[in-house]
Amino acid sequence: MADSTTPDIIYTKVDEAPELASASLLPIIRAFAGAAGVAVGTRDISLAGRIIAAFPERLTDARRQGDDLAVLGEIVGQPSANVIKLPNVSASTPQLVAAIKELQAQGYDLPDYPEAPATDAEKDARARYDAIKGSAVNPVLREGNSDRRAAAAVKNYAKANPHSMGAWSADSKTRVSTMDGNDFFSNEKSAIVTEAQAGPARIELAGKDGTVKVLKDKVQYPAGTVADATFISARALDRFLTEQIETTRADGTLFSLHLKATMMKVSDPILFGHAVRAYLKPVFDRYGADLAAAGVNPNSGLGAMFDTIAGMPKAAEIEVAIKQTLASRPPLYMVNSDKGITNLHVPSDVIIDASMPALIRAGGKAWGPDGREADTNCVIPDSSYAPVYDETVRYFKETGALDPRTAGTVQNVGLMAQKAEEYGSHPTTFEIPFDGTVRVVLANGDVLHEHAVEAGDIWRAASTRKAPIEDWVKLAIDRQKAEGCQAIFWLDAARAHDAVLIGLVKPLLEKAGAADRFRILSPREATRLTLETIRKGENSIAITGNVLRDYLTDLFPILELGTSAKMLSIVKLMNGGGMFETGAGGSAPKHVQQLVAENHLRWDSLGEFCALGESLNFLAETSGNARARVLGKAVDAATQGILDNDRSPERKVGQPDNRDSHYWFARYWAEAIAAQTDDAGLAARFREIADALARDEAAILSELGAVQGKPADLGGYYHPDAAKVARVMRPSARFNAIIDGLAASQ
């Protein structure tokens, strides 16, 4: 073990479908790992767990919970760190509020989320809750840059078993619409902080009347930091949204908004609220004061708005006005047309890195309120990365859909260490309260950046430190050398931040003697070249910043593999440790809904299998544990067995699901350990396990299948009852006896 308190491998406790799957898979992992002397512990980074940890003084000892995220943040800075990180909820405000209410109903003494905090206590509660919203976990844990790719076995399986792809038509009306100025892209400023300027800076808003409001103090800018600042004009945004609503109506397409109100936890909910106001402008023009008095916040979406309106004195009158307005507007892209859930219902329901690839995979089609597919106006207000999706749509209109049977693959090397480029999820994003000038004032008094802004504009800053940039370039060089394929830095010389990065990247490549192995292209140009490359069956490495990393590691896997949940993500922590991420969790809510209704979980744990193998192999390298290496190699064989024998979960009740795939994974893993010759003791022990699993196959599968088709009681959504979850996810007494017996024998 690493030491007396930290286990060899830490497996994160998260939310929704990945956490339900863990209730079945983790006992298997612990039992197998324990036989090799490998300890596997857990740390709770779930939304509910982080909420509970934020208010220890209000809770009894029995309900109090430590801040596992903070502990993990310290662990990932250690050379011995070995973390398997599952996808967790990046909560929007509605999700956070729902989780709070669920915990309160379970007896947790937690304050309500104050929408408009007035007292000191409310302001304190709001600050604690806001620290939990959005992508609060990843910036803490990602103390390294990202190496994300499809495992060879996964890619080969996708080629042999191609997923469906919608047909693209050259005359498709689907398009991407974005602002042509006064947005985050066009207003961005970037500079490198010098030694003389380094230290704590402040962000202030100077009003035209001389008033100065400090927006953020003690923002740390070490020497060499690339410091950026930008804003989007609320006036220009509203004008753009109004134009797009009218254009969509004229084109006869669906109106769809694509943002990321989870990762961009401050800026994008506000953008979302502007879209809600624009779409229902006649209603807000007439009833704005009434809606505000009732507590309606457009940033929370139509769903919360409709719930509030139902209890208002003018409910019937306002509902008629809404119905009339909807009839005059273009139809909305639907998240769930059967339930009437639109694109504007909940900000976290449509996340750009999942929604845009799904629409592109479907041939540019999306579901409308009539339950039919239709072409869509994809509205992406900020033009920083909209060109990626615009060029993809244009390309497929010209060439037709990609063929998964022959397509090459796109790997990604992403700059994300030490909160690099954390626009929106960083606590330096503000909705401007009054007209004036925002200034970034450095430690020595220099004004690094300033912007003239108006009330309602959204201003934000981000920074990227020197060491992560150098590590990112080194990782790119290593990956290109290992793969020998095309490698592109997706950087736009016309964008302020990217221009500064280009000035840093080129000398680093030249110093390493690797400049001739890379190209530097704008996102639009890189998109076109990459699509042309993989269409020919060749491979490419996309070397990108943080946000674009997030977008591309969904876009290309969804086109290549049909999903991004099966991607392997290795975070080489800068102090020597390793973190192994397991894919995307965007579809997790729907999986939970199906489990509750039908006791069928279609979540695929293939990403967890891949991460586990890498984690064990890494442990073997760093600790010299030869038995961990045996287990790691066997995991790879078991993962291949899952794919070769088509043992992944299927979608419908009555078919094999996540629990069945875990039985097969355990069996293939045991058989691989039993067959190896590097460790006779492990081979003998696991021959018994493999024989038992094979002998009881029929009984185990029967017990697993027998529970399907009936509702499942989890005791909660965000904070389910552990005992109930265990009963649901481990329904086979035969299987449990084998696994628990192995664990007990150690």
C-alpha positions in Angstrom: 0.0 0.0 0.0 1.0 3.6 -0.6 0.9 4.4 3.2 -1.2 3.7 6.2 -4.0 6.0 5.3 -4.1 6.1 1.5 -5.1 3.0 -0.4 -3.3 1.9 -3.5 -6.2 2.9 -5.7 -8.9 5.3 -5.0 -12.2 4.8 -6.8 -14.5 7.8 -6.7 -18.1 7.7 -5.5 -20.2 9.7 -7.8 -23.8 10.1 -9.0 -26.6 8.6 -11.1 -25.9 5.6 -13.4 -22.1 5.4 -12.9 -22.6 5.2 -9.1 -25.3 2.6 -9.4 -23.0 0.5 -11.6 -20.3 0.8 -9.0 -22.5 -0.9 -6.4 -22.2 -4.0 -8.6 -18.7 -3.6 -10.0 -16.8 -2.3 -7.0 -17.2 -5.4 -4.8 -15.8 -7.4 -7.7 -12.8 -5.1 -8.1 -12.1 -5.1 -4.4 -12.3 -8.8 -4.1 -10.0 -9.5 -7.1 -7.5 -6.7 -6.1 -7.4 -7.8 -2.5 -6.2 -11.3 -3.6 -3.1 -9.5 -5.1 -2.6 -7.3 -2.0 -4.0 -4.2 -3.7 -6.2 -2.0 -1.5 -9.0 -0.1 -3.2 -10.6 2.7 -1.3 -13.3 5.3 -2.2 -13.8 9.0 -1.9 -17.2 10.7 -2.2 -17.3 13.4 -4.8 -21.0 13.1 -5.5 -23.2 16.2 -5.6 -25.0 15.0 -2.4 -21.7 14.2 -0.7 -20.3 17.7 -1.5 -23.5 19.4 -0.2 -23.4 17.4 3.1 -19.7 18.2 3.5 -20.3 22.0 3.0 -22.4 22.3 6.2 -20.8 20.2 9.0 -21.8 22.6 11.8 -25.5 22.0 11.1 -25.4 18.2 11.1 -25.1 15.5 13.8 -22.1 13.3 14.0 -24.1 10.5 12.3 -24.9 12.6 9.3 -21.7 14.7 9.1 -19.4 13.9 6.2 -15.8 15.0 5.5 -14.8 17.0 2.5 -13.5 14.1 0.3 -13.0 16.4 -2.7 -10.5 18.5 -0.7 -8.7 15.4 0.5 -8.5 14.1 -3.1 -7.2 17.5 -4.2 -4.2 17.0 -1.9 -3.8 13.3 -2.9 -3.5 14.1 -6.7 -0.5 16.3 -5.9 1.4 13.3 -4.5 3.7 11.1 -6.7 1.8 8.0 -5.4 -1.6 9.2 -6.5 -3.7 6.5 -8.3 -7.3 7.6 -8.9 -10.1 6.1 -11.0 -12.5 9.0 -11.6 -16.0 8.3 -12.8 -18.1 11.0 -14.3 -19.9 13.1 -11.7 -22.8 15.6 -11.9 -21.7 19.1 -12.8 -24.8 20.7 -11.2 -26.9 23.4 -12.7 -28.9 25.5 -10.2 -32.1 23.3 -10.7 -30.1 20.1 -10.1 -28.5 21.6 -7.0 -31.9 22.7 -5.6 -33.4 19.3 -6.3 -30.5 17.6 -4.4 -30.9 19.9 -1.5 -34.6 19.2 -1.2 -34.0 15.5 -1.4 -31.5 15.7 1.4 -33.8 17.9 3.5 -36.6 15.3 3.1 -34.2 12.6 4.3 -33.6 14.6 7.5 -30.5 16.6 6.7 -30.6 20.0 8.3 -29.5 22.0 5.3 -30.5 25.6 4.4 -32.5 26.3 1.3 -30.6 27.6 -1.7 -31.1 31.4 -1.5 -31.9 32.8 -5.0 -31.6 36.4 -3.6 -29.6 36.3 -0.4 -30.2 39.2 1.9 -28.9 38.3 5.3 -25.3 37.3 6.2 -26.5 33.7 6.8 -28.1 33.6 3.4 -25.0 35.0 1.7 -22.8 32.5 3.4 -25.1 29.6 2.4 -25.2 30.9 -1.2 -21.4 31.1 -1.3 -21.1 27.6 -0.1 -23.6 26.2 -2.5 -22.2 28.2 -5.5 -18.8 26.6 -4.8 -20.5 23.2 -5.5 -22.2 24.2 -8.7 -20.9 23.5 -12.2 -17.6 21.8 -12.9 -16.4 22.1 -9.3 -14.7 18.7 -9.2 -12.6 18.7 -12.3 -10.5 21.8 -11.6 -9.6 20.4 -8.2 -8.5 17.0 -9.4 -7.0 17.6 -12.8 -3.5 18.4 -11.7 -2.3 17.1 -15.0 -3.1 17.3 -18.7 -5.3 14.9 -20.6 -4.4 12.0 -22.9 -7.8 10.8 -24.1 -8.4 8.1 -26.8 -10.3 5.1 -27.7 -8.7 1.8 -26.6 -7.7 -0.3 -29.6 -10.1 -3.0 -28.7 -13.0 -0.5 -28.4 -12.2 1.0 -31.8 -11.9 -2.4 -33.5 -15.2 -3.4 -32.1 -16.9 -0.3 -33.4 -15.5 -1.0 -36.9 -16.8 -4.5 -36.8 -20.1 -3.6 -35.3 -20.9 -0.1 -36.7 -23.5 2.0 -35.0 -26.3 3.7 -36.9 -25.6 7.0 -38.6 -28.3 9.3 -40.0 -28.2 10.3 -43.7 -27.0 13.8 -44.6 -28.6 15.7 -47.4 -26.9 18.5 -49.3 -30.0 20.6 -49.1 -30.4 20.1 -45.3 -31.6 23.3 -43.7 -29.7 22.5 -40.5 -27.1 25.1 -39.7 -25.0 26.6 -36.9 -25.6 30.2 -36.0 -23.3 32.3 -33.9 -22.6 36.0 -33.1 -20.4 38.0 -35.5 -19.0 40.4 -32.9 -19.1 41.7 -29.4 -19.0 38.2 -27.9 -16.4 36.4 -25.8 -14.2 35.6 -28.8 -14.0 39.1 -30.3 -13.6 40.9 -26.9 -10.9 38.7 -25.5 -7.5 40.1 -24.4 -4.5 38.0 -23.3 -1.1 38.7 -21.9 1.8 37.0 -20.1 2.3 38.1 -16.5 5.9 39.2 -15.9 8.1 38.7 -12.8 7.5 42.3 -11.9 3.8 42.0 -12.2 3.4 38.6 -10.5 1.4 38.2 -7.3 -2.1 38.8 -6.1 -4.3 40.9 -8.5 -7.7 42.3 -8.2 -10.6 42.7 -10.6 -12.6 45.9 -10.2 -15.4 47.7 -11.9 -15.1 51.5 -12.1 -18.4 53.3 -12.6 -18.8 56.4 -14.7 -19.5 58.3 -11.4 -16.2 57.3 -9.9 -17.6 54.4 -7.9 -15.2 51.4 -7.7 -16.5 48.0 -6.9 -14.0 45.2 -6.2 -15.4 42.1 -8.0 -12.6 39.8 -6.9 -9.5 40.3 -4.8 -6.3 38.3 -4.4 -6.4 36.5 -7.8 -3.1 34.8 -8.0 -1.0 35.3 -11.1 2.4 33.7 -10.9 5.1 34.9 -13.3 4.7 33.3 -16.7 0.9 33.0 -16.4 -1.2 33.6 -19.5 -3.9 35.8 -18.2 -7.1 36.4 -20.2 -10.2 38.5 -19.9 -13.2 39.0 -22.1 -17.0 39.8 -22.1 -20.1 39.3 -24.1 -22.5 42.3 -24.6 -25.9 41.6 -23.3 -27.4 44.1 -25.8 -25.7 42.3 -28.7 -26.7 38.9 -27.4 -30.3 39.9 -27.1 -30.3 41.3 -30.7 -28.7 38.1 -32.0 -31.2 35.8 -30.2 -34.1 37.9 -31.5 -32.7 37.6 -35.1 -32.2 33.9 -34.8 -35.8 33.3 -33.5 -37.1 35.1 -36.6 -34.7 33.4 -39.0 -35.6 30.0 -37.6 -39.3 30.8 -38.0 -38.8 31.9 -41.6 -36.7 28.7 -42.4 -39.3 26.4 -41.0 -36.7 24.7 -38.8 -36.4 23.9 -35.1 -34.9 26.5 -32.7 -32.2 24.9 -30.5 -29.8 26.5 -28.1 -26.5 24.8 -27.3 -24.5 25.9 -24.2 -22.8 24.3 -21.3 -24.5 25.5 -18.2 -22.7 22.9 -16.1 -19.0 23.5 -16.8 -19.6 27.2 -17.5 -21.6 27.5 -14.3 -21.7 31.3 -14.1 -21.8 32.5 -17.6 -23.9 30.0 -19.5 -26.9 29.9 -17.2 -27.1 33.7 -17.8 -26.9 33.2 -21.5 -29.6 30.5 -21.2 -31.8 33.0 -19.3 -31.4 35.5 -22.1 -32.6 32.9 -24.6 -35.7 32.1 -22.4 -36.5 35.8 -22.2 -36.0 36.3 -25.9 -38.2 33.3 -26.8 -41.0 34.5 -24.5 -40.4 38.2 -25.0 -44.1 39.2 -25.3 -44.8 37.5 -22.0 -41.9 39.1 -20.2 -42.7 42.5 -21.7 -46.3 42.3 -20.3 -45.8 40.3 -17.1 -42.2 40.8 -16.2 -42.9 42.6 -12.9 -45.3 39.9 -11.8 -42.9 37.1 -12.7 -40.0 38.8 -10.9 -42.2 39.3 -7.8 -43.1 35.6 -7.8 -39.4 34.6 -8.0 -39.2 33.5 -11.6 -35.6 33.3 -12.7 -35.3 32.7 -16.5 -31.8 31.3 -15.9 -33.4 28.2 -14.4 -35.5 27.5 -17.5 -39.1 27.1 -18.6 -39.7 24.1 -16.3 -39.1 26.0 -13.1 -40.9 29.0 -14.6 -44.0 27.0 -15.4 -44.0 25.5 -11.9 -43.9 29.0 -10.3 -46.5 30.5 -12.6 -49.0 27.7 -11.6 -49.2 29.2 -8.1 -49.5 32.8 -9.2 -52.8 34.8 -9.0 -52.6 35.6 -12.7 -51.7 32.0 -13.6 -54.5 31.4 -16.1 -53.9 34.8 -17.8 -50.1 34.3 -18.1 -50.5 30.7 -19.3 -52.8 31.9 -22.1 -50.1 34.5 -23.1 -47.4 31.9 -23.1 -49.5 29.6 -25.3 -50.1 32.4 -27.7 -46.4 33.3 -27.8 -45.4 29.7 -28.3 -47.8 29.4 -31.3 -46.1 32.4 -33.0 -42.6 31.2 -32.4 -40.6 28.5 -34.3 -41.0 25.0 -32.7 -38.4 24.1 -30.1 -35.9 21.3 -30.3 -37.2 18.7 -27.8 -35.2 16.9 -25.1 -38.2 14.6 -24.6 -41.1 15.2 -27.0 -43.3 12.6 -25.3 -43.1 14.5 -22.0 -43.1 18.0 -23.6 -39.6 18.8 -22.3 -38.1 21.5 -24.5 -34.6 22.7 -25.2 -35.3 25.6 -22.9 -36.8 23.7 -20.0 -33.7 23.0 -17.9 -30.3 24.5 -18.5 -28.4 21.3 -17.8 -30.6 19.2 -20.1 -28.9 20.1 -23.3 -25.1 20.2 -23.0 -23.4 21.3 -26.2 -20.7 18.6 -26.2 -23.4 15.9 -26.1 -26.3 17.6 -28.0 -24.4 18.8 -31.0 -22.6 15.5 -31.8 -25.9 13.6 -31.3 -27.6 15.9 -33.8 -24.7 15.6 -36.3 -24.7 11.8 -35.9 -28.4 11.8 -36.7 -27.9 13.6 -40.1 -28.6 17.0 -38.7 -32.0 16.0 -37.4 -33.6 16.6 -34.0 -36.9 15.9 -32.5 -39.6 18.5 -32.6 -42.7 19.0 -30.4 -44.8 17.0 -33.0 -42.7 13.9 -32.3 -41.0 14.1 -35.7 -37.5 14.7 -36.7 -36.7 18.0 -38.4 -33.8 20.2 -39.5 -32.5 22.6 -36.9 -31.0 26.0 -36.4 -28.2 25.3 -33.9 -27.8 28.5 -31.9 -24.3 28.8 -30.3 -24.0 32.5 -29.2 -20.3 32.7 -28.6 -18.2 32.2 -31.7 -15.1 30.8 -29.9 -15.8 27.2 -30.8 -19.0 27.4 -32.9 -16.9 27.1 -36.1 -16.0 23.5 -35.1 -19.7 22.5 -35.3 -20.4 24.8 -38.3 -17.6 23.2 -40.3 -18.6 19.7 -39.3 -22.2 20.4 -40.5 -20.9 21.9 -43.8 -18.5 19.0 -44.4 -21.2 16.3 -43.9 -23.6 18.2 -46.2 -20.9 18.0 -48.9 -19.7 14.4 -48.3 -22.4 12.5 -46.5 -22.1 10.8 -43.2 -19.0 9.2 -41.8 -18.7 5.4 -42.1 -17.8 3.9 -38.7 -16.6 0.7 -40.4 -13.7 2.5 -42.1 -13.1 5.7 -40.1 -9.8 6.4 -38.5 -9.6 7.8 -34.9 -9.0 11.1 -33.3 -7.1 11.2 -30.1 -6.9 14.3 -27.9 -4.1 15.9 -25.8 -5.8 18.5 -23.7 -4.5 21.4 -21.7 -6.3 21.4 -18.4 -3.8 21.1 -15.5 -4.0 23.6 -12.6 -7.4 25.0 -13.8 -6.0 26.0 -17.2 -8.4 28.0 -19.3 -11.2 27.5 -16.7 -13.5 30.2 -18.3 -17.0 30.2 -16.7 -16.3 27.6 -14.0 -13.6 29.8 -12.5 -14.8 32.3 -9.8 -13.9 35.3 -11.9 -17.0 35.5 -14.0 -19.5 38.3 -13.3 -22.8 39.7 -14.5 -22.0 43.4 -14.6 -24.2 45.4 -12.1 -23.7 48.9 -13.7 -22.0 50.6 -16.6 -18.4 51.2 -16.3 -14.9 49.8 -16.9 -13.7 46.4 -15.7 -10.0 46.4 -14.9 -7.5 43.7 -14.0 -5.0 45.4 -11.6 -1.8 43.5 -11.0 0.2 43.3 -7.8 2.5 46.1 -8.9 -0.4 48.3 -9.9 -0.2 47.7 -13.7 -3.6 47.5 -15.4 -3.3 44.3 -17.4 -6.7 44.3 -19.1 -9.6 46.7 -19.2 -13.0 46.6 -20.9 -15.8 49.2 -21.2 -19.0 47.3 -20.2 -22.7 47.9 -19.7 -25.0 46.6 -17.0 -26.0 43.1 -17.8 -22.9 42.2 -19.8 -21.1 39.0 -18.8 -17.4 39.5 -18.0 -15.0 36.7 -17.3 -11.3 36.0 -16.8 -9.2 32.9 -16.9 -5.5 32.0 -16.6 -3.1 29.3 -17.7 0.1 28.8 -15.9 3.5 28.2 -17.4 4.2 24.7 -16.2 0.9 23.1 -17.5 1.6 24.6 -20.9 5.1 23.2 -21.1 3.8 19.8 -19.8 1.0 19.9 -22.4 3.5 20.4 -25.3 5.7 17.6 -23.9 2.7 15.3 -23.7 1.8 16.1 -27.3 5.3 15.4 -28.5 5.3 12.0 -26.6 1.9 11.0 -28.0 2.8 11.9 -31.6 6.1 10.0 -31.3 4.2 7.0 -30.0 1.5 7.1 -32.7 3.4 8.5 -35.6 0.3 10.1 -37.1 -1.0 13.5 -38.0 -0.9 15.9 -35.0 -2.6 19.4 -34.9 -2.5 22.2 -32.4 -6.1 23.6 -32.6 -5.1 27.3 -32.1 -6.5 30.3 -33.8 -4.1 33.2 -34.5 -7.1 35.5 -34.7 -8.0 34.8 -31.1 -6.1 36.7 -28.4 -5.5 33.7 -26.0 -4.5 31.4 -28.8 -2.1 33.9 -30.4 -0.2 34.0 -27.1 -0.1 30.2 -26.8 1.2 29.9 -30.4 4.0 32.2 -29.4 4.9 29.8 -26.6 4.2 26.5 -28.4 6.4 27.1 -31.4 9.7 27.7 -29.5 9.0 24.6 -27.3 8.5 22.4 -30.4 11.6 23.8 -32.1 13.7 23.3 -28.9 12.5 19.6 -28.9 13.3 19.2 -32.6 9.7 18.3 -33.2 8.3 21.4 -35.1 8.1 19.5 -38.4 5.8 16.8 -36.9 3.0 19.2 -36.0 0.6 21.7 -37.6 -1.0 24.7 -36.0 -4.5 25.4 -37.4 -7.6 27.4 -36.4 -10.4 25.2 -35.1 -12.3 25.5 -38.3 -9.3 24.5 -40.5 -8.4 21.7 -38.1 -12.0 20.4 -38.1 -12.0 20.1 -41.9 -8.5 18.5 -42.2 -9.3 16.1 -39.3 -12.6 14.9 -40.9 -10.8 14.4 -44.2 -8.1 12.4 -42.5 -10.3 10.0 -40.6 -12.6 9.5 -43.6 -9.5 8.1 -45.3 -9.1 5.7 -42.4 -6.1 7.5 -41.0 -5.6 8.8 -37.5 -5.1 12.3 -36.0 -4.2 13.8 -32.7 -6.1 17.0 -31.7 -4.0 19.0 -29.3 -6.4 21.5 -27.7 -7.2 23.8 -24.8 -9.5 22.8 -22.0 -12.9 23.7 -23.3 -12.2 22.4 -26.8 -10.8 19.2 -25.2 -14.2 18.7 -23.6 -16.1 19.3 -26.8 -13.9 17.2 -29.2 -13.7 14.2 -26.8 -17.5 13.9 -27.3 -17.8 14.9 -31.0 -15.3 12.5 -32.5 -16.1 9.4 -30.3 -19.8 9.8 -30.9 -19.1 9.8 -34.6 -16.6 7.0 -34.5 -17.9 4.8 -31.7 -21.5 5.9 -31.2 -20.8 7.1 -27.7 -18.1 8.9 -25.7 -18.7 6.8 -22.6 -16.2 4.2 -23.8 -13.2 6.5 -24.1 -10.0 6.0 -22.1 -8.8 9.2 -20.4 -5.4 9.1 -18.8 -4.4 12.2 -16.7 -0.7 12.1 -16.1 -0.5 14.2 -12.9 2.3 16.7 -13.0 3.8 15.4 -9.7 4.1 11.9 -11.0 0.7 10.3 -10.0 -2.0 9.1 -12.4 -5.7 9.7 -12.7 -7.8 7.5 -15.0 -11.1 8.9 -16.1 -13.9 6.7 -17.4 -15.8 8.6 -20.1 -18.8 10.8 -20.2 -22.0 10.7 -18.1 -24.4 12.8 -20.2 -26.9 10.0 -20.7 -26.8 8.9 -17.0 -30.1 10.5 -16.0 -32.1 8.6 -18.6 -30.4 5.3 -17.5 -31.5 5.9 -13.9 -35.1 6.7 -15.0 -35.2 3.4 -16.8 -33.8 1.5 -13.9 -36.4 2.9 -11.5 -39.2 2.1 -13.9 -38.1 -1.3 -15.2 -35.1 -2.4 -13.1 -32.9 -2.4 -16.2 -29.6 -0.5 -16.2 -28.2 -0.1 -19.7 -25.1 1.9 -18.5 -22.0 0.4 -20.1 -19.0 0.0 -17.7 -16.5 -0.5 -20.5 -14.9 2.8 -19.6 -14.5 1.7 -16.0 -12.9 -1.6 -17.3 -10.4 0.3 -19.4 -9.5 2.7 -16.6 -9.1 -0.2 -14.1 -6.6 -1.9 -16.4 -4.6 1.3 -16.8 -4.7 2.0 -13.1 -3.4 -1.5 -12.2 -0.7 -1.3 -14.8 0.4 2.1 -13.5 0.4 0.8 -9.9 2.7 -2.1 -11.0 5.1 0.4 -12.6 5.2 2.8 -9.7 5.2 0.4 -6.8 6.8 -2.7 -8.2 3.8 -4.8 -7.3 4.1 -7.7 -9.8 0.7 -9.1 -8.8 -0.9 -5.8 -9.8 0.7 -6.2 -13.3 -0.9 -9.7 -13.5 -4.3 -8.2 -12.6 -3.8 -5.4 -15.1 -3.0 -7.6 -18.0 -5.9 -9.8 -17.1 -8.3 -6.8 -17.1 -7.2 -6.1 -20.6 -8.0 -9.6 -21.6 -11.4 -9.5 -19.8 -12.3 -6.3 -21.6 -11.4 -7.8 -24.9 -13.6 -10.8 -23.9 -16.6 -8.5 -23.2 -16.2 -7.0 -26.7 -15.4 -10.2 -28.6 -18.4 -12.1 -27.1 -20.8 -9.1 -27.2 -21.4 -9.0 -23.5 -22.1 -5.3 -23.2 -25.5 -4.1 -21.8 -28.4 -3.9 -24.2 -31.1 -1.2 -24.2 -34.4 -2.9 -23.5 -35.9 -4.6 -20.4 -35.5 -8.3 -20.5 -32.2 -8.1 -22.3 -28.8 -8.4 -20.6 -27.9 -5.2 -18.7 -25.1 -3.7 -16.7 -25.2 -6.4 -14.0 -24.9 -9.2 -16.6 -21.9 -7.5 -18.1 -20.3 -7.4 -14.7 -20.8 -11.2 -14.3 -19.1 -11.7 -17.6 -16.3 -9.3 -16.8 -15.6 -11.1 -13.5 -15.6 -14.5 -15.2 -13.3 -13.4 -18.1 -11.0 -11.6 -15.6 -10.8 -14.7 -13.4 -10.2 -17.0 -16.4 -7.4 -14.7 -17.6 -5.7 -14.7 -14.2 -6.0 -18.5 -14.0 -4.5 -18.9 -17.5 -1.4 -16.7 -16.8 2.0 -18.3 -15.8 3.7 -15.3 -14.1 2.1 -16.1 -10.7 1.2 -19.6 -9.9 -0.5 -18.7 -6.6 -2.9 -16.3 -8.2 -3.5 -18.7 -11.1 -4.5 -21.5 -8.7 -6.7 -19.2 -6.6 -8.6 -17.8 -9.5 -9.0 -21.2 -11.2 -11.4 -21.9 -8.4 -13.2 -18.6 -8.9 -13.4 -19.1 -12.7 -14.7 -22.7 -12.3 -17.3 -21.5 -9.8 -18.5 -18.7 -12.1 -18.7 -21.1 -15.1 -20.5 -23.8 -13.0 -23.1 -21.4 -11.8 -23.6 -19.5 -15.0 -27.2 -20.5 -15.7 -28.3 -19.8 -12.1 -26.5 -16.5 -11.9 -27.9 -15.2 -15.2 -31.4 -16.4 -14.2 -31.2 -14.5 -10.9 -30.0 -11.4 -12.6 -32.7 -11.5 -15.2 -35.5 -12.3 -12.8 -35.6 -8.9 -11.2 -36.1 -7.0 -14.5 -39.5 -5.6 -15.6 -40.6 -4.3 -12.1 -39.9 -0.9 -10.5 -36.8 -0.5 -8.4 -36.7 1.4 -5.2 -33.4 3.2 -4.7 -34.5 5.4 -1.8 -33.4 8.6 -3.5 -32.0 10.0 -6.7 -29.1 12.2 -5.7 -28.6 10.5 -2.3 -30.0 6.9 -2.6 -30.1 4.5 0.2 -26.9 2.3 0.1 -28.6 -0.8 1.3 -31.4 -0.5 -1.2 -29.0 0.2 -4.1 -26.9 -2.9 -3.1 -30.1 -5.1 -3.2 -31.0 -3.7 -6.6 -27.6 -3.9 -8.1 -26.5 -7.3 -6.6 -29.6 -9.4 -7.0 -27.8 -12.8 -7.6 -27.2 -14.7 -4.4 -25.0 -17.2 -6.2 -22.8 -14.5 -7.7 -22.5 -12.6 -4.5 -21.5 -15.7 -2.6 -18.6 -16.3 -5.0 -17.3 -12.7 -4.9 -17.9 -12.2 -1.2 -16.3 -15.5 -0.4 -13.1 -14.4 -2.3 -13.1 -11.2 -0.4 -13.5 -12.9 2.9 -10.7 -15.4 2.3 -8.0 -12.6 2.2 
